[in-house]
Amino acid sequence: MKTLTDCFNQAVRLTDERLAHILEHAEMAGMAAEIERVLRQPQLVRRSRSASDVRLFFEFYAQTIVGGKWLCIVVKYGENDAFVVTAYLTDKPKAGEDLWPTK
């Protein structure tokens, strides 16, 4: 297990099981290091519309093995804990309240 730090200076757990699940998807090959980088320095962070305790961290990559895509890292925040749920490539950021960059 790794403990990462997000752009809000909060500790975020990334378990070996979650990382293995993420990397099972062929399009995520070679993206493990990007998870840590995007949590620290995202282009955009939004609160999930379906769960207020979930934040979506986004960064656009012009070149992935499936073309230009956004990397989305899904993090669930509890009272004293935060952890990566999953990460995936998507065509565009999901809708939600903008949390980063701060205005």
ZIHU-V277688 format. One record per backbone hydrogen bond with DSSP energy under -0.5 kcal/mol. NH is the residue of the N-H (numbers start at 1). CO is the residue of the C=O. E is the energy in kcal/mol with one decimal. If there is no record, write none. Layout:
NH/CO/E
NH/CO/E
This chain:
2/14/-2.5
4/2/-0.6
4/12/-3.4
6/10/-2.5
7/39/-1.5
9/6/-1.9
12/4/-3.0
13/82/-3.0
14/2/-2.8
19/15/-2.5
20/16/-2.5
21/17/-2.2
22/18/-2.6
23/19/-2.6
24/20/-0.8
24/21/-0.7
25/22/-1.2
26/24/-0.5
28/25/-2.3
29/26/-1.6
31/28/-2.1
35/31/-1.1
35/32/-0.8
36/32/-0.9
37/33/-1.7
38/34/-3.0
39/35/-2.0
40/36/-1.7
41/37/-2.8
43/58/-2.2
44/58/-1.6
45/100/-2.1
46/56/-2.3
47/97/-2.6
48/54/-2.9
49/95/-0.6
54/51/-1.8
55/75/-2.7
56/46/-3.4
57/55/-0.6
57/73/-2.7
58/44/-3.3
59/71/-1.4
61/69/-3.2
67/64/-1.8
69/61/-2.3
70/90/-3.2
71/59/-3.3
72/70/-0.6
72/88/-3.2
73/57/-2.4
74/72/-0.5
74/86/-2.8
75/55/-2.6
75/73/-0.6
76/83/-2.5
77/53/-3.3
78/76/-0.5
78/81/-4.6
83/76/-2.1
84/13/-2.7
85/74/-3.2
86/74/-1.0
88/72/-2.3
90/70/-2.4
97/47/-0.5
99/45/-3.2
100/45/-1.5
